[in-house]
Amino acid sequence: MIRYLLVAIVLVTSITIYSGYILFDKVHSEPLSLDKQYVQIETGQTFNRLCAKWQAEQALSSCWPYKIYSKFYPNRFTLKAGVYDLSSQTVMSAIIRINRGIKADFTFTIIEGESYSAIIEKLQGSDFLIFDIPNMDVNSHFQFGNAHPEGWLFPETYHYEGGTNASALISRAHSKMKRLLNDVWAQRAPEIPLKNKYEALILASIIEKESGKAAERATISSVFHNRLNKGMRLQTDPTVIYGLGERYQGDIKRVHLKEHTPYNTYRIDGLPPTPIAMPSKDALLAAVKPKVTDYFYFVSKGNGEHHFSKSLQEHNRAVRKYILNK
């Protein structure tokens, strides 16, 4: 009798161990077959509700192995709210990610020379970003003063979690630009004709739009500084384009150059009232530390480089060579 009892105990123990092994293997090896990369976990969502949803979507075969497993390790099955990248995961590794709060990493890039309106449009279409900007007073919120926010956002790639407010990204980009502008202004060359750091930001945005190659920025800056020092108009096409706004269709016409707008530097003296784009650090440095030259003109060669001239006669010859002949 004792022998039969021992055999029964051994048999039950073996079955229990084998069943435990099967359960352990099941919960750690079954792939999560979702038809989407990202999953959003709401605050207060339980594992049972999430698993039932996944089972209904046929992302896993059955919830019961995980429910049993969760009885032994309940702390591993509490969920943290957020957006998660669950591609190429097993069911258990996905649960571990959500339990530990290993959220998906999203990026938003502000490109050098990009305009504020283009950035706002991109923010509206960004994944898992809450677009809260239309409901706020942008100037007061970000302390731009009375100026338009153009130029005040530093071009860089910013990382964020799902559910982040767009205004938070704008605030980070603005804070970085303010710090950088302060640092760059402190490095300015003596006797430059810029009255304050906001004028440096304006000029840097123009340099950014005019320069196809970073190595030319300081030389392009020298042209604008030489013109400002001599009282000449800047006569730069990107400011005209910015002033035209949505009316610009890819080609500057003679009538556009004659039109009086606050940004038409063929018609106004000095700098336009605001920046025209988001300048890079290199453009900011070029604005306050121009190369020393005798150049007053430049024209595009069509390959990203420019021909620089000291006189109008030389400039006209360069225009005939690089523009009119083409």
C-alpha positions in Angstrom: 0.0 0.0 0.0 2.8 2.4 0.9 4.5 1.5 -2.3 1.4 2.4 -4.4 1.1 5.6 -2.5 4.7 6.5 -3.2 4.3 5.7 -6.9 1.2 7.9 -7.0 3.1 10.8 -5.3 5.9 10.4 -7.7 3.5 10.3 -10.6 1.6 13.4 -9.5 4.9 15.2 -8.8 6.2 14.3 -12.3 3.0 15.5 -13.9 3.1 18.7 -11.9 6.7 19.4 -12.8 6.1 18.6 -16.5 3.0 20.8 -16.6 4.9 23.5 -14.9 7.7 23.2 -17.5 5.1 23.3 -20.3 3.5 26.4 -18.8 6.8 28.1 -18.3 7.9 27.3 -21.8 4.6 28.5 -23.2 4.6 31.9 -21.5 8.2 32.6 -22.4 8.2 31.5 -26.0 4.9 32.3 -27.6 5.3 35.2 -30.1 2.9 38.2 -29.9 1.3 38.5 -33.3 0.0 42.0 -33.4 -0.9 43.7 -36.7 0.5 47.0 -35.5 3.9 48.1 -34.1 2.7 50.4 -31.3 0.3 49.7 -28.4 -1.1 52.3 -26.1 -1.7 51.3 -22.5 -4.2 53.5 -20.8 -4.0 54.4 -17.1 -5.7 51.7 -15.0 -5.7 49.1 -17.7 -5.3 45.6 -16.2 -3.5 42.6 -17.7 -6.6 40.5 -17.9 -8.4 43.1 -20.0 -5.3 43.6 -22.2 -4.9 39.8 -22.7 -8.5 39.3 -23.5 -8.2 42.1 -26.2 -5.1 40.4 -27.6 -6.8 37.0 -27.7 -9.8 38.5 -29.5 -7.3 39.9 -32.0 -5.7 36.5 -32.3 -2.3 38.0 -31.2 -1.9 35.0 -28.8 -3.5 31.5 -28.5 -5.0 31.7 -25.0 -4.8 33.8 -21.9 -5.1 31.0 -19.4 -1.3 30.1 -19.2 -0.5 33.8 -18.4 -3.3 34.1 -15.9 -2.0 31.1 -14.1 1.6 32.4 -14.3 0.4 35.8 -13.0 -0.9 34.1 -9.8 2.7 33.2 -8.9 4.2 36.5 -10.0 1.5 39.1 -9.7 4.0 42.0 -9.6 5.2 41.2 -13.1 1.8 41.7 -14.5 1.0 45.3 -13.4 0.9 47.6 -16.4 2.3 51.1 -16.7 0.5 53.6 -19.0 2.2 54.7 -22.1 2.9 53.9 -25.8 5.1 50.8 -26.4 6.9 49.3 -29.4 5.9 45.6 -29.2 7.1 44.5 -32.6 9.1 41.3 -32.7 8.3 40.4 -29.1 7.0 37.3 -27.3 3.9 37.8 -25.2 5.9 37.7 -22.0 8.6 40.1 -23.2 5.9 42.5 -24.2 4.4 42.2 -20.7 7.8 42.8 -19.2 8.3 45.9 -21.3 4.9 47.3 -20.2 5.5 46.3 -16.6 8.9 48.1 -16.5 7.7 51.1 -18.4 10.1 50.7 -21.3 8.2 53.0 -23.6 8.6 53.6 -27.3 11.0 56.3 -28.4 9.7 58.8 -30.9 11.7 61.5 -32.6 10.9 64.9 -34.1 13.5 66.7 -36.2 13.6 70.5 -36.8 15.7 71.0 -40.0 18.2 73.8 -40.4 16.5 76.5 -42.5 13.0 75.2 -41.8 10.2 77.7 -41.2 7.9 77.9 -38.1 4.8 77.2 -40.2 6.5 74.0 -41.7 7.4 72.8 -38.2 3.8 73.3 -36.9 2.5 71.4 -39.9 4.9 68.5 -39.2 4.0 68.5 -35.5 0.3 68.0 -36.4 1.2 64.8 -38.3 3.7 63.4 -35.8 3.0 60.0 -34.2 1.5 59.9 -30.7 2.1 63.6 -30.2 -0.7 65.7 -28.6 -1.1 68.8 -30.8 -2.1 71.4 -28.2 -0.6 74.5 -29.8 -3.8 76.0 -31.4 -5.3 76.6 -28.0 -2.5 78.7 -26.5 -1.0 82.1 -26.9 2.3 81.1 -28.4 4.1 84.4 -27.7 3.3 84.5 -24.0 3.7 80.8 -23.5 7.2 80.6 -24.9 8.2 84.2 -24.0 9.1 85.2 -27.5 8.3 88.7 -26.6 6.5 90.7 -29.3 8.3 88.9 -32.1 7.0 86.1 -34.1 8.4 82.7 -33.0 10.2 82.4 -36.4 13.9 81.6 -35.8 13.5 80.8 -32.1 13.6 77.0 -32.4 16.9 75.2 -32.5 17.3 72.7 -35.4 17.9 69.3 -33.9 16.3 65.9 -33.4 14.2 65.7 -30.2 13.2 62.5 -28.5 9.8 62.1 -26.9 7.4 59.5 -25.4 3.9 58.9 -26.8 1.4 61.3 -25.3 3.8 64.2 -25.1 2.4 67.7 -25.8 3.7 69.4 -28.9 4.2 72.5 -26.9 6.7 70.6 -24.7 8.9 70.0 -27.8 8.5 73.6 -28.9 9.5 74.7 -25.4 12.6 72.5 -25.4 13.7 73.7 -28.9 13.1 77.3 -27.8 15.1 77.0 -24.6 18.0 75.5 -26.5 18.0 78.3 -29.1 17.9 81.0 -26.3 20.9 79.4 -24.6 22.8 79.1 -27.8 22.1 82.6 -28.9 23.3 84.0 -25.6 26.5 82.0 -25.9 27.1 83.0 -29.5 26.3 86.7 -28.9 29.0 86.7 -26.2 31.5 85.6 -28.8 30.6 88.3 -31.3 33.4 90.1 -33.2 34.0 93.8 -32.2 32.4 96.5 -34.2 29.9 94.4 -36.1 26.9 96.5 -37.2 24.3 94.4 -35.3 22.7 96.2 -32.4 21.5 93.1 -30.4 21.3 89.4 -30.4 17.9 89.4 -32.0 19.4 91.1 -35.0 22.1 88.3 -35.0 19.3 85.7 -35.1 17.7 87.5 -38.0 20.9 87.7 -40.0 21.8 84.1 -39.1 18.4 82.9 -40.6 19.2 84.7 -43.9 22.7 83.2 -44.0 21.2 79.8 -43.4 18.8 80.2 -46.3 21.5 81.5 -48.6 24.3 79.0 -47.9 24.3 75.7 -49.7 27.7 74.8 -48.1 28.6 75.4 -44.5 32.2 76.4 -45.5 30.8 79.5 -47.2 28.7 80.8 -44.4 31.3 83.2 -42.9 32.0 84.6 -46.3 28.3 85.1 -47.1 28.0 86.8 -43.7 30.9 89.1 -44.6 28.9 90.3 -47.7 25.9 91.2 -45.6 28.0 92.9 -42.9 29.9 94.9 -45.6 26.6 96.0 -47.1 25.1 97.0 -43.7 28.3 99.0 -42.8 28.1 100.8 -46.1 24.3 101.5 -45.9 23.5 99.2 -48.9 20.4 97.2 -49.0 20.8 93.4 -48.5 19.0 92.5 -51.7 18.6 88.8 -50.7 16.0 86.6 -52.4 15.1 84.4 -49.4 13.6 87.4 -47.6 11.5 88.2 -50.6 10.3 84.6 -50.7 9.4 84.7 -47.0 7.5 87.9 -47.5 5.4 86.4 -50.3 4.3 83.5 -48.1 1.9 81.2 -49.8 1.9 83.4 -52.9 5.4 82.1 -53.7 5.1 79.4 -56.4 8.8 78.5 -56.9 9.9 81.5 -59.0 10.7 85.1 -58.0 9.4 87.5 -60.6 10.5 91.1 -61.3 7.2 92.3 -59.9 8.0 90.6 -56.6 11.3 92.5 -56.3 9.4 95.7 -56.7 6.7 94.9 -54.2 6.9 96.8 -50.9 6.7 94.2 -48.1 8.5 94.3 -44.7 10.7 91.5 -45.9 11.6 92.7 -49.3 15.3 93.6 -48.8 15.4 95.1 -52.3 13.0 97.8 -51.0 13.7 98.1 -47.3 16.9 99.3 -45.6 18.7 97.0 -43.2 17.4 93.8 -41.8 13.8 92.4 -42.1 11.7 92.7 -38.9 12.0 89.0 -37.9 14.1 85.9 -38.8 12.9 84.0 -41.9 13.9 80.4 -40.8 15.5 78.4 -38.0 19.2 79.0 -38.2 21.9 76.4 -37.3 24.7 77.0 -34.8 27.1 77.5 -37.7 24.9 80.2 -39.2 24.7 81.9 -35.8 28.4 81.9 -35.4 28.9 83.2 -39.0 26.4 86.0 -38.3 28.4 87.3 -35.3 31.9 86.4 -36.5 32.0 87.1 -40.2 35.0 86.5 -42.4 36.9 89.7 -43.2 36.6 90.3 -46.9 36.0 93.1 -49.5 33.0 91.3 -51.1 29.7 93.0 -51.6 28.0 90.6 -54.0 27.6 86.8 -54.5 25.8 84.7 -57.0 25.1 81.0 -57.1 27.1 78.8 -59.3 24.3 76.2 -59.5 26.2 73.5 -57.6 25.7 74.8 -54.0 28.7 77.1 -54.2 28.8 80.9 -54.8 31.0 83.3 -56.8 31.9 86.3 -54.6 32.6 89.7 -56.1 34.0 93.0 -54.9 32.4 95.2 -57.5 29.1 95.5 -59.3 30.9 95.1 -62.7 32.5 91.8 -61.5 29.1 90.6 -60.1 27.4 91.3 -63.4 29.9 89.3 -65.3 29.4 86.4 -62.8 25.6 86.7 -63.3 26.0 86.4 -67.0 28.3 83.4 -66.6 26.4 81.4 -64.1 22.8 82.5 -64.5 22.0 84.0 -67.9 24.1 81.6 -69.9 22.2 78.7 -68.4 
